[in-house]
């Protein structure tokens, strides 16, 4: 826990410094006097985005698990630290808790303890053991490897999230942690929600907003695939959702029309979100609207900066995908414009995409006949199975989504009279939900759009109602305290059943698996024993010893290619 706490402070310091530096530069480049500095958490998110993009560029030529990338990344932080006018880091951190109601502060402290206990326990999430950890280790140990996808099709998932995990794992120190950056981002998120709860709590007419923010906090903690999954695995799903939520939040802020920098943030965060998870693609509609707003008011500097930074954000993502798989947007074969000898077969890409859709509908084996069977099902066949397999909290979220859609349809007039930003955000959210349900209807892939749709609907409807505007403070405090008891009870349960004294110093890391080894093309490969998962096994780790791939050179850094040219 001690190492994790220190890592949280270091990562926050780095991302806050980068965020302040980037925002200051954007404001200067755009000559934007109307820009209002966002919250602490959003500054950190902004810094995280640009640190990750820069690290992604570095990773094309060097391994990220050494101390040299850390030194390069921290240099701008030193510049910010010594600039005049910047408050000391710990003072800035302390200011985030000034004025918090004691009950709200208690809830946040308990949530921090919960995340600390969970994130330092042994990592045993199947996807992390199957390919997340190995993908991260490849980035830690080597520059980007041509044709890595041929060792395992899932190694082709090269989102920028795994770059961030590799950079902030601090592997060179000897730790085995993979959850340092994700647990840090969770703290920023929960701090932001806590601050919104506290802010609206002090205003009688806004206390209904307190309940809405508290509901978001509760659902995020209770739904396994949000806070808890993120704290205990290297999954990027909820991280992508948080980025999408940030885009919607900034887009709907009133300052958007007058501040080019805020429009820029909407554009850049929406672009970055798809480099974390391609399921975030519909959020580009929000970014596109913000871009057209800049065009409408002829903010030429901001338009130019947005185009340059968009190219910068996409560059490492597209190049890494191309080098690893031969496709720009794996697991999509579109656009198919690259012709290299390590290119993955089109049939393999098509199967991977079908598997994602099939598994999101109902758990299915990674086998072509099983996947084709699920893909061939009608909605009347797969929807009941899908409904049975999702968790209780996720069912409540889906039911709430349906009710919000019904309420929105019944109150269409209110939406037609709303601002153009609200209409645009609503269209983007609906598009995202349709895309989610058609392509991969696992709730965790749709949270990024489900929650904004619910929030927009509730805000429009409640803004026209005065029934509960005078909600007293006491019931809200009671609700906060009751969930604090739940958080405390769950954390106590984790201490009793999932805790080791080793956690007090360092994270437990990934569950250890046994392996066998074999030689292929005179290179030693590792394979999990007893049908296990690669997890933290040495590189290169594969799941078959059939050697159905070839080395492109004498060393694994030269990359891999298929033995046949089928599908190329």
C-alpha positions as CSV (number, residue, x, y, z in Angstrom):
1,X,0.0,0.0,0.0
2,X,2.9,2.3,0.7
3,X,4.3,1.9,-2.8
4,X,0.8,2.4,-4.3
5,X,0.2,5.6,-2.3
6,X,3.6,7.0,-3.4
7,X,2.7,6.0,-7.0
8,X,-0.6,7.8,-6.8
9,X,1.1,11.0,-5.6
10,X,3.8,10.8,-8.3
11,X,1.3,10.0,-11.2
12,X,-1.0,12.8,-10.0
13,X,2.0,15.2,-9.8
14,X,3.1,14.3,-13.3
15,X,-0.3,14.5,-14.9
16,X,-1.3,17.7,-13.1
17,X,1.9,19.4,-14.2
18,X,1.5,18.3,-17.8
19,X,-2.2,19.3,-17.7
20,X,-1.4,22.8,-16.4
21,X,1.4,23.2,-19.0
22,X,-0.8,22.1,-21.9
23,X,-3.8,24.2,-20.9
24,X,-1.6,27.3,-20.4
25,X,-0.1,26.8,-23.9
26,X,-3.4,26.2,-25.5
27,X,-4.8,29.4,-23.9
28,X,-1.8,31.3,-25.2
29,X,-1.8,29.9,-28.7
30,X,-5.6,30.6,-29.0
31,X,-5.4,34.0,-27.3
32,X,-8.4,32.8,-25.2
33,X,-9.1,35.2,-22.3
34,X,-12.5,33.6,-21.7
35,X,-11.2,30.2,-20.7
36,X,-11.9,29.3,-17.1
37,X,-9.5,26.8,-15.5
38,X,-11.3,23.5,-15.1
39,X,-11.4,21.3,-12.0
40,X,-8.3,19.6,-10.5
41,X,-9.5,16.2,-11.9
42,X,-10.0,17.5,-15.4
43,X,-6.6,19.1,-15.4
44,X,-5.1,15.7,-14.4
45,X,-7.1,14.0,-17.2
46,X,-5.8,16.5,-19.7
47,X,-2.2,15.9,-18.5
48,X,-2.8,12.1,-18.6
49,X,-3.9,12.4,-22.3
50,X,-0.8,14.3,-23.4
51,X,1.6,12.2,-21.3
52,X,0.2,9.1,-22.9
53,X,0.4,10.5,-26.4
54,X,4.0,11.5,-25.9
55,X,4.8,8.1,-24.3
56,X,3.1,6.4,-27.3
57,X,5.4,8.2,-29.7
58,X,8.4,7.2,-27.6
59,X,7.3,3.6,-27.5
60,X,7.6,3.3,-31.3
61,X,11.4,3.5,-30.8
62,X,12.1,2.5,-27.2
63,X,10.9,0.3,-24.4
64,X,8.9,2.1,-21.7
65,X,9.8,0.0,-18.7
66,X,13.2,1.6,-18.2
67,X,14.0,4.8,-16.2
68,X,14.9,6.8,-19.3
69,X,11.3,7.4,-20.4
70,X,10.4,8.4,-16.8
71,X,13.2,11.0,-16.9
72,X,12.0,12.4,-20.2
73,X,8.4,12.5,-19.0
74,X,9.2,14.3,-15.7
75,X,11.3,17.1,-17.3
76,X,8.3,19.3,-18.2
77,X,7.0,18.8,-14.6
78,X,10.2,20.4,-13.2
79,X,9.6,23.4,-15.5
80,X,6.1,23.8,-14.2
81,X,7.3,23.3,-10.6
82,X,9.7,26.2,-10.8
83,X,7.4,28.6,-12.8
84,X,6.1,31.6,-10.9
85,X,2.4,31.6,-10.0
86,X,2.0,27.9,-9.7
87,X,0.9,26.8,-6.2
88,X,3.0,24.0,-4.6
89,X,1.7,20.5,-5.5
90,X,0.8,19.5,-1.9
91,X,-0.9,22.8,-1.3
92,X,-3.0,22.4,-4.5
93,X,-3.8,18.8,-3.4
94,X,-4.9,20.0,0.0
95,X,-7.1,22.7,-1.5
96,X,-9.2,20.0,-3.1
97,X,-10.6,19.0,0.3
98,X,-11.1,22.5,1.7
99,X,-14.8,23.1,2.5
100,X,-15.9,19.5,2.1
101,X,-18.8,18.5,4.4
102,X,-17.6,16.0,7.0
103,X,-20.0,13.3,5.7
104,X,-18.9,13.8,2.1
105,X,-15.2,13.7,3.1
106,X,-15.9,10.4,5.1
107,X,-17.4,8.9,1.9
108,X,-14.4,9.8,-0.1
109,X,-11.9,8.5,2.5
110,X,-13.7,5.2,2.6
111,X,-13.7,5.0,-1.2
112,X,-10.0,5.6,-1.2
113,X,-9.4,2.9,1.3
114,X,-11.5,0.5,-0.7
115,X,-9.6,1.2,-3.9
116,X,-6.3,0.9,-2.1
117,X,-7.2,-2.5,-0.7
118,X,-8.6,-3.8,-4.0
119,X,-5.9,-2.5,-6.3
120,X,-3.0,-4.0,-4.2
121,X,-4.6,-7.5,-4.1
122,X,-3.6,-10.3,-6.5
123,X,-4.7,-9.6,-10.1
124,X,-6.6,-12.6,-11.5
125,X,-9.0,-11.1,-14.0
126,X,-9.2,-13.4,-17.1
127,X,-8.7,-10.8,-19.8
128,X,-5.7,-9.3,-17.9
129,X,-4.1,-12.7,-17.5
130,X,-5.0,-13.7,-21.1
131,X,-3.5,-10.7,-22.9
132,X,-3.6,-7.3,-21.1
133,X,-0.5,-8.1,-19.0
134,X,1.5,-9.6,-21.9
135,X,0.7,-6.6,-24.1
136,X,1.9,-4.3,-21.4
137,X,5.1,-6.3,-20.8
138,X,5.9,-6.2,-24.5
139,X,5.7,-2.4,-24.4
140,X,7.8,-2.3,-21.2
141,X,10.5,-4.5,-22.7
142,X,10.7,-3.7,-26.4
143,X,9.8,-1.0,-28.9
144,X,6.8,-1.8,-31.0
145,X,7.1,-5.3,-32.6
146,X,6.1,-5.9,-36.2
147,X,3.5,-8.7,-36.5
148,X,3.1,-9.3,-32.8
149,X,-0.6,-10.2,-33.5
150,X,0.6,-13.6,-35.0
151,X,1.6,-14.8,-31.5
152,X,-2.0,-14.2,-30.3
153,X,-4.7,-12.3,-32.1
154,X,-5.5,-10.4,-28.9
155,X,-1.9,-9.0,-28.8
156,X,-3.2,-7.0,-31.7
157,X,-5.2,-4.8,-29.4
158,X,-2.8,-1.9,-29.1
159,X,-4.8,0.9,-27.6
160,X,-3.0,3.8,-25.9
161,X,-4.3,2.5,-22.6
162,X,-1.7,-0.2,-22.5
163,X,1.0,2.4,-23.3
164,X,-0.1,4.3,-20.2
165,X,-0.1,1.1,-18.1
166,X,3.5,0.3,-19.3
167,X,4.7,3.8,-18.6
168,X,3.2,4.0,-15.1
169,X,3.9,0.5,-13.9
170,X,7.4,1.6,-12.8
171,X,8.7,-1.9,-13.7
172,X,12.3,-0.7,-13.4
173,X,11.8,-0.4,-9.6
174,X,11.0,-4.1,-9.3
175,X,7.3,-3.8,-8.6
176,X,4.7,-6.2,-10.2
177,X,1.9,-3.7,-10.2
178,X,-0.4,-3.1,-13.3
179,X,-3.1,-1.1,-11.6
180,X,-1.3,2.1,-10.6
181,X,-2.5,4.4,-13.4
182,X,-6.1,3.0,-13.4
183,X,-6.5,3.3,-9.6
184,X,-5.1,6.8,-9.8
185,X,-7.7,7.8,-12.5
186,X,-10.4,6.3,-10.3
187,X,-9.4,8.6,-7.5
188,X,-9.5,11.7,-9.7
189,X,-13.0,10.6,-10.9
190,X,-14.4,10.0,-7.4
191,X,-12.8,13.2,-6.1
192,X,-14.6,15.1,-8.9
193,X,-18.0,13.5,-8.1
194,X,-17.5,14.1,-4.4
195,X,-16.8,17.8,-5.1
196,X,-19.9,18.0,-7.2
197,X,-21.9,16.4,-4.4
198,X,-20.5,18.9,-1.9
199,X,-21.0,21.9,-4.2
200,X,-24.7,21.2,-4.7
201,X,-25.3,20.2,-1.1
202,X,-24.8,23.8,0.1
203,X,-27.4,25.2,-2.2
204,X,-31.0,24.5,-1.3
205,X,-32.3,24.7,-4.8
206,X,-29.6,22.4,-6.1
207,X,-29.9,19.5,-3.6
208,X,-31.6,17.3,-6.2
209,X,-28.3,17.6,-8.1
210,X,-26.6,16.2,-5.0
211,X,-28.8,13.1,-5.2
212,X,-28.0,12.7,-8.9
213,X,-24.3,13.0,-8.3
214,X,-24.5,10.7,-5.3
215,X,-26.5,8.2,-7.4
216,X,-23.7,8.2,-10.0
217,X,-21.1,7.6,-7.2
218,X,-23.2,4.7,-5.8
219,X,-23.8,3.0,-9.2
220,X,-20.1,3.4,-10.2
221,X,-19.1,1.6,-7.0
222,X,-21.8,-1.1,-7.1
223,X,-21.6,-2.0,-10.7
224,X,-18.7,-4.5,-10.8
225,X,-17.5,-3.4,-14.3
226,X,-16.9,0.2,-13.3
227,X,-14.8,1.1,-10.3
228,X,-14.2,-2.4,-8.9
229,X,-13.1,-4.0,-12.2
230,X,-10.9,-1.1,-13.1
231,X,-9.2,-1.3,-9.7
232,X,-8.4,-5.0,-10.0
233,X,-7.4,-5.4,-13.7
234,X,-5.9,-3.6,-16.6
235,X,-9.2,-3.2,-18.4
236,X,-9.6,0.0,-20.4
237,X,-13.4,-0.2,-20.5
238,X,-14.4,2.2,-17.7
239,X,-11.4,4.5,-18.5
240,X,-12.9,5.0,-22.0
241,X,-16.3,5.7,-20.4
242,X,-14.8,8.3,-18.1
243,X,-13.2,10.1,-21.1
244,X,-16.5,10.1,-22.9
245,X,-18.3,11.5,-19.8
246,X,-15.6,14.2,-19.6
247,X,-16.3,15.1,-23.2
248,X,-20.0,15.4,-22.6
249,X,-19.5,17.4,-19.4
250,X,-17.2,19.9,-21.0
251,X,-19.3,20.2,-24.1
252,X,-22.4,21.1,-22.1
253,X,-20.6,23.7,-20.1
254,X,-21.9,27.2,-20.9
255,X,-18.4,28.6,-21.5
256,X,-18.1,26.5,-24.7
257,X,-19.4,29.2,-27.0
258,X,-17.0,31.8,-25.7
259,X,-13.9,29.7,-25.0
260,X,-11.9,28.2,-27.9
261,X,-9.8,26.2,-25.5
262,X,-12.8,24.5,-24.0
263,X,-13.9,23.5,-27.5
264,X,-10.4,22.3,-28.1
265,X,-10.5,20.1,-25.0
266,X,-13.8,18.5,-26.3
267,X,-12.2,17.8,-29.6
268,X,-9.0,16.4,-28.3
269,X,-10.5,14.3,-25.6
270,X,-13.0,12.8,-28.0
271,X,-10.1,11.9,-30.4
272,X,-8.1,10.4,-27.6
273,X,-11.0,8.3,-26.3
274,X,-11.1,6.2,-29.5
275,X,-7.4,5.5,-29.1
276,X,-8.3,3.9,-25.7
277,X,-11.3,1.9,-27.0
278,X,-12.7,1.9,-30.5
279,X,-16.2,1.5,-29.0
280,X,-15.9,5.2,-28.2
281,X,-16.1,6.2,-31.9
282,X,-19.6,7.8,-31.7
283,X,-18.2,10.5,-29.3
284,X,-16.5,11.9,-32.4
285,X,-19.9,13.5,-33.1
286,X,-19.5,15.7,-30.1
287,X,-16.0,16.6,-31.1
288,X,-17.1,17.3,-34.7
289,X,-19.8,19.7,-33.4
290,X,-17.3,21.5,-31.2
291,X,-15.0,21.8,-34.3
292,X,-17.8,23.3,-36.4
293,X,-18.5,25.8,-33.7
294,X,-14.9,26.9,-34.0
295,X,-15.4,27.2,-37.8
296,X,-18.7,29.1,-37.3
297,X,-17.0,31.8,-35.2
298,X,-13.8,31.7,-37.4
299,X,-11.4,30.9,-34.6
300,X,-8.5,30.1,-37.1
301,X,-5.8,29.7,-34.4
302,X,-7.9,27.2,-32.5
303,X,-8.9,25.3,-35.7
304,X,-5.2,25.0,-36.7
305,X,-4.2,23.8,-33.2
306,X,-7.0,21.3,-33.2
307,X,-5.9,19.8,-36.5
308,X,-2.3,19.6,-35.5
309,X,-3.0,18.1,-32.1
310,X,-5.5,15.6,-33.6
311,X,-2.8,14.4,-35.9
312,X,-0.4,14.1,-33.0
313,X,-2.9,12.1,-30.9
314,X,-3.7,9.7,-33.7
315,X,-0.1,9.2,-34.9
316,X,1.3,6.8,-32.3
317,X,-2.1,4.9,-32.2
318,X,-2.3,4.3,-35.9
319,X,1.4,3.6,-36.3
320,X,1.4,1.1,-33.4
321,X,-1.6,-0.7,-34.8
322,X,-0.1,-0.8,-38.3
323,X,3.2,-2.2,-37.1
324,X,1.6,-4.8,-34.8
325,X,-1.2,-6.0,-37.1
326,X,-0.9,-4.4,-40.6
327,X,-4.2,-2.5,-40.0
328,X,-4.8,1.0,-38.9
329,X,-7.8,0.2,-36.7
330,X,-7.5,-3.4,-35.6
331,X,-9.8,-5.4,-35.1
332,X,-11.4,-3.6,-38.0
333,X,-10.0,-4.3,-41.5
334,X,-11.2,-0.8,-42.7
335,X,-9.4,1.1,-44.0
336,X,-7.3,-1.7,-45.6
337,X,-4.6,0.5,-47.1
338,X,-1.3,-1.1,-45.8
339,X,0.6,-3.8,-47.5
340,X,3.3,-5.4,-45.3
341,X,4.7,-8.9,-45.0
342,X,3.5,-9.2,-41.4
343,X,-0.1,-8.3,-42.1
344,X,-2.7,-10.4,-40.3
345,X,-5.2,-12.2,-42.5
346,X,-8.5,-10.5,-43.3
347,X,-10.4,-13.6,-42.3
348,X,-8.6,-13.5,-38.9
349,X,-9.6,-9.9,-38.4
350,X,-13.2,-10.6,-39.4
351,X,-13.4,-13.5,-37.0
352,X,-12.0,-11.4,-34.2
353,X,-14.6,-8.7,-34.8
354,X,-17.4,-11.3,-34.9
355,X,-16.1,-12.8,-31.6
356,X,-16.3,-9.5,-29.8
357,X,-19.9,-9.0,-30.9
358,X,-20.9,-12.6,-30.1
359,X,-19.3,-12.6,-26.7
360,X,-20.9,-9.3,-25.8
361,X,-24.3,-10.9,-26.6
362,X,-23.7,-14.1,-24.6
363,X,-20.5,-15.9,-23.3
364,X,-19.2,-18.0,-26.2
365,X,-16.1,-20.1,-26.8
366,X,-13.4,-18.8,-29.0
367,X,-14.3,-21.1,-31.8
368,X,-15.7,-20.3,-35.3
369,X,-18.7,-22.6,-35.2
370,X,-19.8,-21.3,-31.8
371,X,-19.3,-17.6,-32.8
372,X,-21.1,-18.1,-36.1
373,X,-24.1,-19.6,-34.2
374,X,-24.4,-16.6,-31.9
375,X,-23.9,-14.1,-34.8
376,X,-26.7,-15.9,-36.7
377,X,-29.2,-15.6,-33.8
378,X,-32.1,-13.2,-34.1
379,X,-32.6,-10.5,-31.4
380,X,-35.5,-12.6,-30.1
381,X,-33.0,-15.4,-29.5
382,X,-29.9,-13.7,-28.1
383,X,-31.5,-10.8,-26.1
384,X,-33.0,-13.1,-23.4
385,X,-29.7,-14.8,-23.0
386,X,-27.9,-11.5,-22.8
387,X,-30.3,-10.2,-20.2
388,X,-29.8,-13.3,-18.0
389,X,-26.1,-12.9,-18.1
390,X,-25.7,-9.3,-17.1
391,X,-25.4,-8.3,-13.4
392,X,-28.2,-7.0,-11.2
393,X,-26.9,-3.4,-11.1
394,X,-26.3,-3.4,-14.8
395,X,-29.9,-4.6,-15.3
396,X,-31.0,-1.6,-13.2
397,X,-28.9,0.7,-15.4
398,X,-30.5,-0.8,-18.6
399,X,-34.0,-0.4,-17.1
400,X,-33.2,3.2,-16.2
401,X,-32.0,3.8,-19.8
402,X,-35.2,2.5,-21.2
403,X,-37.2,4.7,-18.8
404,X,-35.2,7.7,-19.8
405,X,-35.8,7.0,-23.5
406,X,-39.5,6.7,-22.9
407,X,-39.5,10.0,-20.8
408,X,-37.5,11.7,-23.6
409,X,-40.0,10.7,-26.2
410,X,-42.9,11.7,-24.0
411,X,-41.3,15.1,-23.4
412,X,-40.0,15.7,-27.0
413,X,-41.2,19.3,-26.8
414,X,-38.9,20.1,-24.0
415,X,-35.9,18.8,-25.9
416,X,-36.9,20.7,-29.0
417,X,-36.9,23.9,-27.0
418,X,-33.5,23.1,-25.4
419,X,-30.1,24.5,-26.5
420,X,-28.4,23.4,-29.7
421,X,-25.6,21.9,-27.5
422,X,-28.2,19.8,-25.6
423,X,-29.7,18.6,-28.9
424,X,-26.2,17.7,-30.3
425,X,-25.2,15.9,-27.1
426,X,-28.5,13.9,-27.2
427,X,-28.0,12.9,-30.8
428,X,-24.4,11.7,-30.0
429,X,-25.6,9.8,-27.0
430,X,-28.4,8.0,-28.9
431,X,-26.0,7.2,-31.7
432,X,-23.5,5.8,-29.2
433,X,-26.2,3.6,-27.6
434,X,-27.4,2.2,-31.0
435,X,-23.7,1.5,-32.0
436,X,-23.1,-0.2,-28.7
437,X,-26.2,-2.4,-28.8
438,X,-25.6,-3.5,-32.4
439,X,-21.8,-4.0,-32.2
440,X,-21.1,-5.2,-28.7
441,X,-24.0,-5.0,-26.2
442,X,-22.1,-5.8,-23.0
443,X,-23.1,-3.0,-20.7
444,X,-19.5,-2.0,-19.9
445,X,-19.0,-1.0,-23.5
446,X,-22.0,1.2,-23.5
447,X,-21.6,3.1,-20.1
448,X,-19.9,6.0,-21.9
449,X,-23.2,6.8,-23.7
450,X,-25.9,5.4,-21.4
451,X,-25.1,7.7,-18.5
452,X,-24.8,10.9,-20.6
453,X,-28.2,10.1,-22.1
454,X,-29.7,9.6,-18.7
455,X,-28.1,12.8,-17.4
456,X,-29.3,14.9,-20.3
457,X,-32.8,13.6,-20.0
458,X,-33.0,14.2,-16.3
459,X,-31.5,17.6,-16.5
460,X,-33.9,18.8,-19.2
461,X,-36.9,17.4,-17.3
462,X,-35.9,18.5,-13.8
463,X,-35.0,22.0,-15.1
464,X,-38.8,22.5,-15.8
465,X,-39.9,21.0,-12.5
466,X,-40.0,22.7,-9.0
467,X,-41.4,19.8,-7.1
468,X,-38.2,18.8,-5.3
469,X,-36.2,22.0,-5.7
470,X,-36.5,22.7,-1.9
471,X,-35.1,19.3,-0.8
472,X,-33.8,19.7,2.8
473,X,-30.2,18.9,3.6
474,X,-30.7,16.3,6.3
475,X,-32.1,13.5,4.0
476,X,-29.2,14.0,1.6
477,X,-26.7,13.7,4.5
478,X,-28.4,10.5,5.7
479,X,-28.2,9.0,2.2
480,X,-24.4,9.9,2.1
481,X,-23.9,8.3,5.5
482,X,-25.8,5.2,4.6
483,X,-23.7,4.5,1.5
484,X,-20.6,5.2,3.6
485,X,-21.7,2.3,5.8
486,X,-22.0,0.1,2.7
487,X,-18.5,1.2,1.5
488,X,-17.1,0.6,5.0
489,X,-18.7,-2.8,5.2
490,X,-17.4,-3.9,1.8
491,X,-13.9,-2.7,2.6
492,X,-14.0,-4.6,5.8
493,X,-15.1,-7.7,3.9
494,X,-12.1,-7.3,1.6
495,X,-9.8,-7.0,4.6
496,X,-11.1,-10.2,6.0
497,X,-11.1,-12.3,2.9
498,X,-8.7,-10.7,0.3
499,X,-5.8,-9.2,2.2
500,X,-2.2,-10.1,2.9
501,X,0.4,-8.4,5.1
502,X,2.5,-8.1,1.9
503,X,0.0,-5.5,0.6
504,X,1.1,-3.1,3.3
505,X,4.3,-2.4,1.4
506,X,3.9,-3.5,-2.3
507,X,1.0,-4.6,-4.6
508,X,0.6,-8.4,-4.9
509,X,0.8,-8.2,-8.6
510,X,-0.5,-10.9,-11.1
511,X,-1.3,-14.4,-9.9
512,X,1.7,-16.6,-10.7
513,X,1.2,-19.4,-13.3
514,X,3.4,-22.4,-14.2
515,X,4.8,-22.7,-17.7
516,X,6.5,-25.0,-20.2
517,X,9.0,-23.9,-22.8
518,X,9.8,-24.9,-26.4
519,X,11.9,-23.7,-29.3
520,X,10.5,-22.3,-32.5
521,X,12.9,-21.0,-35.2
522,X,15.7,-21.3,-32.6
523,X,13.9,-18.9,-30.2
524,X,12.7,-20.0,-26.8
525,X,9.0,-19.5,-26.3
526,X,6.9,-20.0,-23.2
527,X,3.5,-21.6,-22.9
528,X,1.1,-21.7,-19.8
529,X,1.0,-25.2,-18.2
530,X,-2.3,-27.0,-17.7
531,X,-4.3,-24.8,-20.1
532,X,-3.6,-21.7,-18.0
533,X,-3.1,-18.1,-19.1
534,X,0.1,-16.3,-19.9
535,X,-0.3,-13.6,-17.2
536,X,3.1,-12.6,-16.0
537,X,5.1,-15.4,-17.8
538,X,8.3,-14.4,-19.5
539,X,8.1,-13.1,-23.1
540,X,7.3,-14.3,-25.6
541,X,4.4,-16.3,-24.3
542,X,2.0,-18.1,-26.7
543,X,-0.9,-20.5,-26.3
544,X,0.1,-23.2,-28.8
545,X,3.4,-24.9,-29.6
546,X,2.5,-25.5,-33.2
547,X,4.8,-22.7,-34.5
548,X,2.2,-21.5,-37.0
549,X,4.2,-18.3,-37.4
550,X,7.6,-17.3,-38.6
551,X,10.2,-14.9,-37.3
552,X,11.0,-12.1,-39.7
553,X,14.7,-12.1,-38.7
554,X,17.2,-13.5,-36.2
555,X,15.6,-11.8,-33.2
556,X,12.1,-11.4,-31.8
557,X,12.5,-7.6,-32.2
558,X,12.4,-8.2,-36.0
559,X,8.9,-9.3,-35.6
560,X,6.7,-12.2,-36.8
561,X,4.7,-13.1,-39.8
562,X,2.3,-15.9,-40.9
563,X,3.6,-19.0,-42.6
564,X,1.0,-18.6,-45.3
565,X,-0.3,-15.5,-47.2
566,X,-4.0,-16.4,-46.9
567,X,-6.2,-13.3,-46.9
568,X,-3.6,-10.8,-47.8
